[in-house]
Amino acid sequence: MRGWLLWFGLALSAAPSWAAHAYAQFGDVKYAPGFTHFGYVNPNAPKGGEFRLVPPTRPTNFDKFNPFTLKGTGPSGLGQLMFESLMTGNSEEPTTAYGLLAEDIDVAPDGLSVTFRLNPKARFNDGSPVLAADVVYSFQTLIGPLAAPQYKTIYAEVKKASALGERTVRFDFASPNRELPLVVGGMAVFSRKWGGGKPFDQIVTEVPIASGPYRPASDRLGRDITYVRRADYWGVDLPVRKGMFNFDRVAYKVYLDETARFEGLKAGEFDFMREFVSRNWARQYKGKQFDNGEIAKRAFENHNPGDFQGYIFNTRRDKFKDVRVRQAVALAMDFEWLNRQLFYGIYTRVQGYFPNSDFHADGLPGPDELALMEPLRAKLKPEVFGPAPVPASTDPPGSLRENLRKARALLAEAGWTYRDGALRNAKNEAFTIEFLNDQPSLIRVATPLQTALKKLGIEMSFRTVDFSLSQQRMQNYDFDMTSMRLPGNTAPGGELFELFGSKSAETPGSSNYWGIADPAVDAIVGKVVTATTRPELTTALRVLDRVLSAGYYSIPMYYGSAFLVGYRPAGVVLPPTIPPYYDVGDWALATWWASPANK
């Protein structure tokens, strides 16, 4: 959803001062002033060649070049390759940001504003300078009525942006918040000239006027897209860009069919593909081309928090408003069987919303958590003060049969009983669920849930649509259940209001697909974004994990501890150091380079 928004922490400066090259929300800055490059890149990586890859998201054609509006679908790579922000993070320090478009940063002592001084070398791809007026225009446009509504939520605590000079811009905040300077520092900046004065939602076919290292090779809309590296890219020698974005051309190839996509990898039609289907990884990535090294099969380890992946309920639907109903449906999931029979044992069950991280709630709340929870006791369910909920297991002595017995009892308590061949409520309405799906491969994973629900008298059907239609229905909250993946985050913050906040629950186009509108959740997220130390952040997120898990808004599924990737070693060279925190696709795009054979 956020695309290129950079969610890294920013510490308040002790006093106004320029020449601040970096800020850290918690802890020290690793790279001192005058550093030349990040330690995980090759500063002498040669430029040239082409990098061909497939999109990591669900494939579809693109019908616009404006990624900031609600309607339509933008091309893959647009955010990372074309748009830049005032600051940027790195893959070693999860809560530190360094200047990109901004060469200096000054946070006011009272925390109510941040001022950026722009690098005079910064240029858009039309040759014009990046000025304070462009930053102000970008902000005002994104919070305006013609941009996607989630931006207004993201920047809700930002009062205004002001140009104090040609290259000096200040953001004023509604209240002190260590994350807010970072939020505006991670905002995508684009030129006032983009679109030639058209209303923003009518800027569709015009290629963005932006400052990033690439631009599209063609302005034609469609399926595949190729970007070419700008020979005049202004930031090539910046410390935060040295040794990065080394390919002359980056091509995204879209295959609408999984089989065709894998055959394309074997045929040499592209160089890099991340695999998300465990069956494919176990059964397809083998044979002569893998044995002789023509194609490499590699699981890239990392220290990232685990992704949250699960089936989510749309609580705007009357049938899912009762937490007992949601809990009962979740009891019909037999993850252990799925992992044995379908996933080849490579996945780990998601426990809560922040798996594999310090933010995961486990067991009884500690004294620090209770101190935060106690003032909210009247708004919280009593069970939140007990052990953190864990997904039901079917490992002995548990069983799916026993879980379904518990589910039937919960449904009866909620007013759903079996009669006339179906589970029905007091109005005699049958309990049916339509599962919105845009991944054909997911049906085999969800079918066991469908079968178990049928034993309870619940009829679950699949509505399989293409990605574009799925997007539209999600944006309008036109679904009962669907599958969702939230990438792990080393420092969650203000984006949690967009995901779980009451204000976003009824805002079309927001990411609060669940429809969660809970004052307690709002208060806890407020504690997350105002945390001044890492322990405070950890405590608030653990409490949030408890409350969300106790709401049974999702059926937690699984995450992998490594990125599963197939790539062609003859065309690319990897840097010797792999950073601890990274997305494998973004890392490859930014730090790999072409082999001599790929010139």
MITOR-300992 format. One record per residue (C-alpha): x, y, z; residue in one letter. Coordinates in steps of 0.25 Angstrom, whole numbers, plus 5000, padded with zeros to 4 digits. Example, Ala and Ser with C-alpha at 12.3 -4.5 7.8 and 13.67 -1.06 7.14 Angstrom:
BEGIN
504949825031A/505549965029S/
This chain:
BEGIN
500050005000M/501050105004R/502050074993G/503250164994W/502850225008L/504050205017L/503650165031W/504950185038F/505050255052G/505550395054L/506050445067A/505750595072L/507050685071S/507450745085A/507550885079A/507350945065P/508550915056S/508950895042W/509850795036A/509050675042A/509350565032H/508550465039A/507550435050Y/507250315058A/505950295066Q/506550195075F/508050175077G/509250225070D/509550255056V/510550155049K/511050245038Y/511750375042A/511750505034P/512650485022G/512350335020F/512450295006T/511550175004H/510750075012F/511549955016G/510749845009Y/510849904995V/512049904985N/512450044983P/513150004970N/512049924964A/512149944949P/510950014942K/510249944930G/509449824926G/508049784928E/507249724940F/505949654936R/505049614947L/503549574950V/502749664959P/502649614973P/501249644974T/500049584967R/500249604952P/499349694944T/499349794933N/499649944937F/498750054932D/499350184938K/500650244942F/500150314954N/500250224966P/499650324976F/498150314971T/497150214975L/496650174962K/497450084953G/498750004954T/500150064953G/501349984947P/502349904956S/503649974960G/503050114959L/503250154973G/504650104976Q/505250144962L/504650274959M/504150344972F/505050394983E/504850454997S/505550555006L/506150445014M/506450295012T/506850175021G/507750065019N/507649915021S/508549905034E/507950005043E/506449985044P/506150125051T/507150215045T/506950305033A/508050385024Y/507850505015G/507450485001L/506750604994L/507050675007A/508450705011E/508150765025D/507050735035I/506650815047D/505550765057V/505050875066A/505350865081P/503850855084D/503650745074G/502550825067L/503250845053S/504450795045V/505150875034T/505950815022F/506950885014R/506950825000L/508250784992N/508450884982P/508950774972K/507550704973A/506950704959R/505650644953F/505750564940N/505350684932D/506650754937G/505850854946S/506350864961P/505650804972V/505150924980L/504350944993A/503150984985A/503150844979D/503150784993V/502050864998V/501250834985Y/501450684987S/500950695001F/499750774998Q/499350684986T/499450554994L/498550605005I/497650664995G/496250604990P/496850554977L/497950464983A/497650324989A/496950355002P/497950275010Q/499050385009Y/498150485017K/498150375028T/499650355027I/499850505029Y/498750535038A/499650595049E/500350685039V/499750825040K/500450885028K/501650895019A/502251035016S/503351075007A/504351165015L/505251195004G/505551134990E/506151014996R/505651015010T/504350945014V/503750935028R/502650835033F/501850875045D/501150765054F/499950755062A/500650705074S/502150655077P/502350515071N/503750455068R/503250385056E/502550505049L/503850565044P/504150435038L/502750415032V/502850545024V/504350515021G/503950385014G/502850455006M/503050434991A/503350564984V/502950604970F/502950724961S/501850834960R/501950824945K/501550674945W/500250674937G/500350814932G/499250864941G/498250754939K/497450714951P/498250614959F/497350494957D/497350524942Q/498850504941I/498850364936V/499750344923T/500750454927E/502150394931V/502450454945P/503450564946I/504250514958A/505650504963S/505950364963G/507050284956P/506150224945Y/505050264935R/504150174926P/504750144913A/503350164907S/502050234911D/501250124906R/500250064916L/500049914916G/500749784922R/502249784922D/503049914925I/504549944924T/505250054931Y/506550124926V/507550184936R/507750334935R/509050374929A/508850504936D/508450444950Y/508750554960W/509050464972G/509950354966V/511150394975D/510350424988L/510750335000P/509350275000V/509350244985R/510850204983K/510950064978G/509450054976M/508450044964F/509549984955N/508749934943F/508550014930D/507249954928R/506149884938V/505049804931A/503849754938Y/503149644931K/501749604934V/501249464933Y/499749444936L/499949294938D/500849224949E/501349114939T/501649214928A/502449294938R/503349174943F/503549134928E/504049274925G/505049264936L/505549134930K/505549184916A/506449304920G/505349414918E/505749474931F/506749474942D/506049474956F/504849424962M/504349414976R/503549284979E/502349294989F/501749154986V/502449044995S/501948934985R/502649004974N/503949014982W/503948874986A/503548804973R/503848904961Q/505248964964Y/506048834960K/506648774948G/507848794938K/507748944938Q/507848954954F/508848844954D/509848904945N/509649044951G/508949114939E/507849144949I/508149164964A/507149124975K/507449194987R/506749225001A/507349365005F/507349365020E/507049495027N/506749555041H/505449625037N/504149615046P/503249505039G/502149545030D/500749535035F/499949455025Q/498549405028G/497149405024Y/496349535028I/494949555032F/494149685027N/493449715040T/492649815033R/491749695029R/490749665040D/491149515040K/492549555045F/492149655055K/492149555067D/493549515071V/493049375075R/492649355060V/494049395056R/494749305066Q/493849195062A/494249205047V/495749215051A/495549085059L/495249015045A/496649035040M/497648915041D/498948985039F/499748865043E/499148775033W/499348885022L/500848895026N/501048745025R/500248715013Q/500348845004L/501548925009F/502548825011Y/502848865025G/503548995021I/502649095028Y/502449135042T/501049175048R/500749325049V/500549355064Q/499949495065G/500149615056Y/501649625058F/502249485057P/503749455059N/504049595065S/504149655079D/502749715077F/502049585078H/501149565090A/501449435098D/500849375111G/500349465121L/500549615120P/501749675128G/501749785137P/502149885126D/500949835118E/499949845130L/500349985133A/499950025119L/498749935119M/498149975132E/497650115128P/496950055117L/496249935125R/494849985123A/495049985108K/495749845108L/495249705108K/495549635121P/496249525114E/497349625108V/497849625122F/498049475122G/499049395113P/499249435099A/498249365089P/498949255081V/498349195068P/497749065070A/498548935067S/498248805063T/499448735068D/499148625078P/498548635088P/497748735080G/496948705067S/496148765057L/494948695062R/495048755076E/495248895070N/494048875062L/493248845074R/493748965081K/493349045068A/491948995068R/491749035083A/492249175080L/491349185068L/490149145076A/490449245087E/490449355076A/489049305071G/489449215059W/488949075060T/488848955049Y/487448935043R/486848905030D/488248865024G/489048995028A/489549075039L/488449185041R/488249305050N/486949355057A/486449415043K/486649275037N/487749325028E/488749225024A/490249255028F/491049265015T/492349325012I/492949374999E/494449364999F/495049474989L/496249414982N/497149464971D/498149354973Q/497749214966P/498849144974S/498149184987L/496949104985I/497648974988R/498149035001V/496749085005A/495948965001T/496148885014P/495649005021L/494449005012Q/494248855015T/494348875030A/493348995030L/492348905023K/492348815035K/491848925043L/490748955032G/491449075027I/491549085011E/492849155007M/493049184992S/494149244984F/494049374976R/495249364967T/495549494960V/496749564953D/497649654961F/497049784956S/495549744960L/496049694973S/496749824976Q/495449904973Q/494649814982R/495649824993M/495649974992Q/494149974993N/494149865004Y/493249784995D/493649645001F/493349545012D/494749485014M/496049495006T/497549465008S/498549565012M/500049585014R/500649695023L/502149705021P/502949695034G/503349835039N/504549865048T/503949985054A/502449995052P/501850135054G/500850235048G/500450135037E/499750055048L/498650165048F/498450135034E/498349985036L/497549975049F/497050115053G/495550155054S/495650275044K/496150185033S/495150075036A/494050145027E/495050225018T/494950155004P/496250114999G/496950105013S/497649985017S/496749955029N/496149845021Y/495649775034W/494749895038G/495449905052I/494850025059A/495250005074D/495550125083P/496550035091A/497350005078V/497350155074D/497950185088A/498950075088I/499450115074V/499550255079G/500550205090K/501350135078V/501550255070V/501950345083T/502950245088A/504250305092T/505050185094T/505150045088R/504649975100P/503350075100E/503150035086L/503249885088T/502349895100T/501249975092A/501349875080L/501249755089R/499949815096V/499449845082L/499749695078D/498949645089R/497749735086V/497649705072L/497849555074S/496749545084A/495849615074G/496049495064Y/495949585052Y/496849485044S/497149345043I/498749345044P/499449255034M/500949245032Y/502249315029Y/503549275024G/504949305030S/505649325017A/505349385003F/505249274992L/505849314980V/506149264966G/507149344958Y/508149334946R/509649344952P/510149364938A/509549504937G/509649564950V/510749584961V/510349584976L/511049674986P/511849594996P/511149645008T/509649625011I/509049725020P/508149675032P/506849745029Y/506449755014Y/505349715004D/506049624994V/505449684982G/505749824986D/507149784990W/507449714977A/506949834969L/507749934977A/509149864980T/509349754969W/510049784956W/510249724942A/511249614940S/512249634928P/511349544920A/510249634922N/510849754915K/
